[in-house]
Each structure stands twice: as structure tokens, then as C-alpha cells.
Amino acid sequence: MKPREAIWKCIRSIDLTLLGLLYPKRCPFCDRAVLPGEGICKECAVKAHFVKEPACMKCGKPLMDARREYCRDCGKKSHAFTQGKAVFLYEKETKAALYRFKYQNKREYADVFAKEMAKRYGDWIKQKRIQAIVPVPLHKRRRKKRGFNQAEVLAKELGRELGIPVLTNLLIRVRDTRPQKELNEAERKNNLKRAFKISGSIVQLDYILLLDDIYTTGSTLDAAAAALLAAGAREVYACCVGIGGDG
């Protein structure tokens, strides 16, 4: 390394350290400042419930019975995506963290979520030969109101962690659908019909990872995956931050 490059690298390192002291990162579960290099604070690390095995072989929900392969939902219906994973059980602490992430502009949480996702599922993602990460899009009206798409912010962080391209404009939400949490299962399916379209060619993309913040019944991921498969993708996988329990 040339002397000038070494000096600039040192200056940049000092600047980043000072920036970290002035604007420290925050634990997504309690929103308190954390030490440099720390993601989830020690107190919250024991409160946040990570998804562990046994888990549904289709959607990734944790299972109470290790003898079962699928959760109750996946045992009764098929999905467009091949397989899904999730990092945290969608309980009190995770719900609060994702609410702040989405509605209180806590975009810095994406770095912590992506690092945990890469730590737990990075090998799985590579084994599936994922060629691109695609965030589940928001409709333009909802994105304008919120100011950003949380799935896109998360996807960019995960792509940076794993060195995988992120295609933020490949999948477009063309219908401003009602929030899925307000609907029952039958209404969710009808709500998402023809909600997504592809903006370009994906001829060279066989294996795609869809990214979203929350998994409930999988209706949103199914609709998005179906659009990608219809456009030529061979297999679509999914990964989320939070997921509900089995039943």
C-alpha cells in the first residue's frame, strides 16, 4: 500500500470511529446505544427469540414437535416459493423492533437484521446458488408516504454482507392492496391477485431470494414468487426477519 493510501485509510478509520461515537448504532430491541461492533445489546440478546430447529421445511416456522416436517399451514397448502427462512420469532420484542424499523424510520436496524440473517443463513443462501436478492416492493403511494421500503433497505444490507446483487426495481407492486394483517386467509389471496409484475427480463436469473420483514401466512411471498416464476425464474426462495409460530 502506498504511503498516501495508508494515510487516507487511517483518516477514514478515525472519521468512522468519531462518527460512531457521535451517532452510535442502536439495539433494535430496546433502541439504546450499543458499543461499536455490537448489534443486539447483551440484555436484549437473551430476550429476543431466534428461530431454531426444528423448523418447518417449507416456510421456516419453528415447530413444537420435532417429528413433524411441516407446520400446520404448510401441511394444508402449497407455496409458490421453494423454501423460506426467518431469523426471529415474531413476538413482543421483535414486533416492537419491526414497528420502529418500518414506521419510525429506524433504518439503521437493517444492518443488525442483515448481519444476523447472514450469520444464520448465509451458507444456506449460497447452497441454493442465489444469483440475486429481490425485496418485496411497496406500492408507490405507500412508499411515498413512508419514505422508504424497509425490505429494500434490508436487502441492500444483506447483499453487501454476502456479495450478492440486489435488484430493487425488478419486481413492481402495481396494486395498492389493503394491509394483509386486516384480512383473513381467503381475503389475503384475493387481495394480492395481479398485485406484482416484472419490470424487465430475468432470463439469466434461475435462483432468486425474496426478502421481506415479516412472514405470516406467506400470501405476499407467494404472489411475488409466482410473478418471478412466471417470468422465467427456476426457483424462488424467501427470507424474513420475523415469523409467527406454528398455530
NORVEN-V969128 format. One record per backbone hydrogen bond with DSSP energy under -1.0 kcal/mol. NH is the residue of the N-H (numbers start at 1). CO is the residue of the C=O. If there is no record, write none. Layout:
# NORVEN-V969128
NH	CO
NH	CO
This chain:
# NORVEN-V969128
6	2
7	3
8	4
9	5
10	6
11	7
12	8
13	9
14	10
15	11
16	12
17	13
18	14
19	15
20	16
21	17
22	18
23	19
27	32
31	27
34	25
38	35
45	41
48	44
51	87
56	61
57	69
63	54
68	65
75	71
76	73
77	73
82	236
84	58
85	238
87	240
88	241
89	49
90	243
91	89
95	91
96	92
97	93
98	94
99	95
100	96
101	97
102	98
103	99
104	100
106	100
107	105
109	106
110	107
113	109
114	110
115	111
116	112
117	113
118	114
119	115
120	116
121	117
122	118
125	121
126	122
127	123
128	124
129	126
130	125
131	207
133	165
134	209
136	211
143	139
144	140
145	141
146	142
147	143
153	149
154	150
155	151
156	152
157	153
158	154
159	155
160	156
161	157
162	158
163	159
164	159
167	133
172	197
174	195
175	195
177	175
182	179
183	180
188	184
189	185
190	186
191	187
192	188
195	192
197	172
199	170
205	202
208	235
209	132
210	237
211	134
212	239
215	242
222	218
223	219
224	220
225	221
226	222
227	223
228	224
229	225
230	226
231	227
232	229
233	228
234	206
235	206
237	208
238	83
239	210
240	85
242	213
243	88
244	215
